[in-house]
Amino acid sequence: MMEVKAVIRPNKLAALRTALLETPGFPGMTVTKVEGCSAPSRTGKSNIKDELTDYSSKVKIEIVCNDEIAPVLMDRIVTICQTGQIGDGVVWCTEVPKAFFIAKSTP
């Protein structure tokens, strides 16, 4: 199993959710509000005040899925969420050695 994680712009969440729900094998996702900033070398910040106050709201997506669908989900996230500007976000994937669904057992 794999875990696909992404940090994206909040205004892209609705379109991403729609696209992922249409993806065969999509297992669901967890969404968290987060804040972040880019590295100063990428944004050209010229002073410490700019560097310390440039946090912006983002959304973090986490999806635990089968190995086969992980690249499909990553590609879809990039395609839907990119605007071509610095700060669009980041997508990465890590291996999950073991996962269980928590469900109510039947008596």
N, C-alpha and C positions, 0 to 999 in steps of 0.2 A: 504494500500500500504506500501511497505518497500523500504528502500534505502540500497543497498549493496555497501560497500566501501572496497577498498583494496589498499594497498601500496605494490608494487611488484618490482622485478628487471626488468630493461628495456629490457634485452635480452629475457624475457619471454613473452613480449607483443604480438608478432606476433602469437605464438602458442596459447596463450590465446584467442586472437581475433578469430582465426579460430575455436577453440572449442566452444566459446560462440555463434558464428554465426550458428553453427550446432545444437544448443540447442533449441528445440521447445519452443516458447513463449518468446525468448530473445527479449527485447524491444529496445536494443541499449545501448550505454554507452558514458560517457564523460571521456576523458583521459587528465591528467595534468602532466607535468614534475614537480617533487618535489625533495627536498633533505632531508635526515634524518640521524639519528644516533641511535645506540642501547644504552641502559642503561649501564653505566660503569661496573656495577656488573655482567652483562651478557657477556661482552667481555673481561674482565680482564685487562682493561687499567690501567697502573701503574702510570701515571703522568698526570698533567693537560694539557700539550701540546698534548698528545695523545688523550685526551678526547675532546679537542677543535678543532682538525683537522680531525676527523674521519667521517665527513659528506660524504655521498655517494649519487649519483644520483639514484632516484627511479621514478616510475610512479604510479600515483594515478588513480584508476578506480572508477567511480561512476555510479551506475545503479539504477534507480527507476523502481520498478517492482511490480507485483501482489504478494500477500503474499505467494501463493502456489509455485512460482518458486524461491523465495529467497534462500531457503536451497539448491536447486539444483545448483544454480549459485555459492553459497559459496563453495560447495563441489568441483565443477569443477575448481574454482579458486585455491583452495588449491592443488588439484591433479596436475594441470598443472604447477603451479609456485613453488612447493617445490623442493629444491635441498638437503635438510638435513643439511644445514649450517645456522649459525646465520646470520641474515640479509636477509633472504628470503622474509620477509614482514609480513603483518598482514591483516586479513580480519574481518570485523564486519558489523553488520546490525542494522539499527534503523528504528523505525516506522515513517511513513510519514502520518500525519493526512489528508492532502489534497494536490492534485497536479493537474495541468491542462496542457494539451499540447497546445503550442502556434502554431496556424496554420492560414494561410490566409483564411479569411471567403469569401464565395462566395456572390456576390452582388445579 
